[in-house]
Amino acid sequence: MKKAAVVILNWNGRKLLEEFLPSVTKYTATPDVGIVVADNGSTDDSIEFLQNNYPDVSLVLLPQNYGFADGYNRALQQVDAEYFVLLNSDVEVTENWLSPIVSYLDENRDVAAAQPKLLAQRDKAYFEYAGASGGYLDKYGYPFCRGRMFQTVEEDKGQYDTPTDVLWATGACLIIRSREFFDAGGFDASFFAHMEEIDLCWRLNCRGKRIVCLPSSVVYHVGGATLKKENPRKTYLNFRNNLLMLYKNLSQKDLKRTMIIRLILDYIAAFQFMLTGGYANGRAVIRAHKDFYNNRKMYRQARQENLSKTIVDVPRTIYKGSLLIAYYLKRIRLFSGLKGFI
């Protein structure tokens, strides 16, 4: 068994592999760390490129595109390592990026997963939207990060360089104990992509495990390389998966009220999309709610299992206020403005 395995999920990403895999092989070349590319049924020349140029990189070949969530679930069943390092194909790593995190996990057995500081690969002075310096949720399920609130992304000036507990670690670079990944059930395959890592990390938090961000490790992420931010498919997945995540993980006393408020807020968001010409995105939000409520009964067993294993009803890494109120009414644009939080 390897100490760690860096597993890159690929789907028709030959250009990304060509650009970013060199940094991974250069800065991750130790005998106890393996590098694996799990291919999600690509139809481009990704596999031929890897076989010709990176013969030392292991390949896991999946027969079709299972999406991010189930693609990783299936691939990781074929990887033998103490720690899984789930790394997006559009991430540039840096010297000594992995060893501080592995050492921290070795020394802190109550920590299930971790992430490095995530900066923007195209503008390295700024945090990257998808994870920044660690992720959180507000009480209505809106995700935000140290360094990113809604569309406001901060310049990295070292203001969030302290290690800290977080609710979720970014799927762009998630380091997790293999045992914890499987014990928690892995990613929810029905999510396909988007928010599956938040759902998994929320489960782990509720089961008394810690998730941390260790900013001494730094990687650079392009972001949006598969689906652009304004893509209606991405809008649909984000809204639907967020509702599923809330339903599966919220305590019984918070569920009904939270879902009613989210119904109102999400329809306001759909209306806002349409007012600004984003008709397809507005329809995607409405379809996300329709599909969630039509299929909610399929997730009752998952919810019951989560509640039965919960020892922490509301993790302290969930912001007890409303991010919408803080951001739009109180005009708080920076994570540091959320006084008393973490």
KAFENVEN-V843018 format. One record per backbone hydrogen bond with DSSP energy under -1.0 kcal/mol. NH is the residue of the N-H (numbers start at 1). CO is the residue of the C=O. Records with the same first field share a line. If there is no record, write none. Layout:
NH=CO + CO
//
This chain:
2=80
3=32
4=32
5=83
6=34
7=85
8=36
10=38
17=13
18=14
19=15
20=16
21=17
24=20
25=21
26=22
27=23
30=28
33=30
34=4
36=6
37=58
38=8
39=60
40=10
41=39
49=45
50=46
51=47
52=48
53=49
54=50
57=54
58=35
60=37
62=39
69=192
71=67
72=68
73=69
74=70
75=71
76=72
78=75
79=76
82=2
83=3
84=176
85=5
86=174
87=7
88=172
91=88
92=220
97=94
102=98
103=99
104=100
105=101
106=102
107=103
108=104
111=108
112=210
113=210
114=175
115=212
117=217
118=132
119=219
120=126
121=221
126=123
127=154
128=118
131=128
132=128
133=146
134=131
135=168
136=144
138=142
139=321
141=138
144=136
145=148
146=134
148=145
149=152
152=149
154=147
156=125
161=158
164=213
166=211
167=135
168=135
173=170
174=86
175=114
176=84
177=112
178=82
181=177
182=178
183=179
184=180
185=182
186=181
191=188
192=189
193=191
199=195
200=196
201=197
202=198
203=199
204=200
205=201
206=202
207=203
208=205
209=204
210=110
212=113
213=164
214=115
217=214
219=117
220=92
221=119
222=90
231=228
235=231
236=232
237=233
238=234
239=235
240=236
241=237
242=238
243=239
244=240
245=241
246=242
247=243
248=244
249=245
250=246
255=251
258=254
259=255
260=256
261=257
262=258
263=259
264=260
265=261
266=262
267=263
268=264
269=265
270=266
271=267
272=268
273=269
274=270
275=271
276=272
277=274
278=273
279=277
282=278
283=279
284=280
285=281
286=282
287=283
288=284
289=285
290=286
291=287
292=288
293=289
294=290
295=291
298=295
299=296
300=297
303=299
304=300
305=301
306=302
307=303
308=304
309=305
311=206
312=206
318=315
319=137
326=322
327=323
328=324
329=325
330=325
332=326
337=334
338=335
339=337
341=338
//
